[in-house]
Amino acid sequence: MKNRVNLYHSSFHPKLQLLTLSSVVVSWVFVALFCSLLYFYIETEQQALKAEIAVLETERRQQQLLINELNSVLENMKVDPKLLKEVEEKQQLIRLKERVLNQLAGQENLKSIGFSKLMLDLASRNQGGLWLTHINLNGGSVMLKGVATDSAFVPKWIGSLGQTDYFKGQEFSDTRLYRDSEEQLNFVISTNK
């Protein structure tokens, strides 16, 4: 009769696998080959970076020399009074030309408004006891001369002119009232743009 039963069969036992010399040598050769390839790759990359750094350093030195030369030239450079005077003359000429251009543009605007518009606005604001004897339209300025029977008519008439399209927003710069030798009340009103 058996009193012991072996349930741990030999197929379940761990098997001893020893490294053989050939497998170790092959693995070391692969490791050495991999390390040497990695070393050569890193070395070539490092050489390329060193060469690029050397080129950049050379360019930096050349640019620094150029900057130093330009700075020394700039420090030694003096303002030429002739050129300065010429620049001022050119700027003054430009300002004059711009002023002429602006005046011409203003005259174009006045041409578009037209003389007929002025006459229509004057006719629409007819004031009894007041009549015009002279109208002078010169570019942007208008001068009106006339006669009134009473001095109170002139401010009323000027107020009504301010509501017309032609005179809206304009200010009269000169107003004169005087009596002539025949005792007529004369007035002169002018605008200057």
ChimeraX attribute file (.defattr): number of C-alpha atoms within 10 A of each C-alpha:
attribute: neighborCount
match mode: 1-to-1
recipient: residues
	/A:1	3
	/A:2	4
	/A:3	4
	/A:4	6
	/A:5	6
	/A:6	6
	/A:7	7
	/A:8	8
	/A:9	7
	/A:10	9
	/A:11	7
	/A:12	8
	/A:13	8
	/A:14	7
	/A:15	8
	/A:16	6
	/A:17	6
	/A:18	6
	/A:19	8
	/A:20	8
	/A:21	8
	/A:22	9
	/A:23	10
	/A:24	11
	/A:25	11
	/A:26	11
	/A:27	11
	/A:28	12
	/A:29	12
	/A:30	12
	/A:31	12
	/A:32	12
	/A:33	12
	/A:34	11
	/A:35	12
	/A:36	12
	/A:37	12
	/A:38	11
	/A:39	12
	/A:40	11
	/A:41	12
	/A:42	12
	/A:43	12
	/A:44	11
	/A:45	12
	/A:46	12
	/A:47	12
	/A:48	12
	/A:49	12
	/A:50	12
	/A:51	12
	/A:52	12
	/A:53	12
	/A:54	12
	/A:55	12
	/A:56	12
	/A:57	12
	/A:58	12
	/A:59	12
	/A:60	12
	/A:61	12
	/A:62	12
	/A:63	12
	/A:64	12
	/A:65	12
	/A:66	12
	/A:67	12
	/A:68	12
	/A:69	12
	/A:70	12
	/A:71	12
	/A:72	11
	/A:73	11
	/A:74	10
	/A:75	9
	/A:76	9
	/A:77	9
	/A:78	8
	/A:79	8
	/A:80	9
	/A:81	9
	/A:82	9
	/A:83	10
	/A:84	11
	/A:85	11
	/A:86	12
	/A:87	12
	/A:88	12
	/A:89	12
	/A:90	12
	/A:91	12
	/A:92	12
	/A:93	12
	/A:94	12
	/A:95	12
	/A:96	12
	/A:97	12
	/A:98	12
	/A:99	12
	/A:100	12
	/A:101	12
	/A:102	12
	/A:103	14
	/A:104	13
	/A:105	12
	/A:106	15
	/A:107	15
	/A:108	13
	/A:109	13
	/A:110	16
	/A:111	12
	/A:112	10
	/A:113	13
	/A:114	12
	/A:115	12
	/A:116	9
	/A:117	14
	/A:118	17
	/A:119	12
	/A:120	12
	/A:121	17
	/A:122	18
	/A:123	10
	/A:124	12
	/A:125	15
	/A:126	14
	/A:127	16
	/A:128	10
	/A:129	13
	/A:130	19
	/A:131	14
	/A:132	15
	/A:133	12
	/A:134	11
	/A:135	15
	/A:136	11
	/A:137	13
	/A:138	11
	/A:139	16
	/A:140	14
	/A:141	15
	/A:142	17
	/A:143	17
	/A:144	16
	/A:145	17
	/A:146	17
	/A:147	22
	/A:148	19
	/A:149	14
	/A:150	12
	/A:151	16
	/A:152	10
	/A:153	14
	/A:154	21
	/A:155	10
	/A:156	11
	/A:157	16
	/A:158	15
	/A:159	11
	/A:160	16
	/A:161	19
	/A:162	15
	/A:163	13
	/A:164	17
	/A:165	12
	/A:166	19
	/A:167	18
	/A:168	10
	/A:169	9
	/A:170	13
	/A:171	12
	/A:172	16
	/A:173	11
	/A:174	11
	/A:175	14
	/A:176	10
	/A:177	15
	/A:178	12
	/A:179	11
	/A:180	10
	/A:181	6
	/A:182	6
	/A:183	8
	/A:184	13
	/A:185	17
	/A:186	22
	/A:187	20
	/A:188	18
	/A:189	18
	/A:190	18
	/A:191	17
	/A:192	14
	/A:193	11
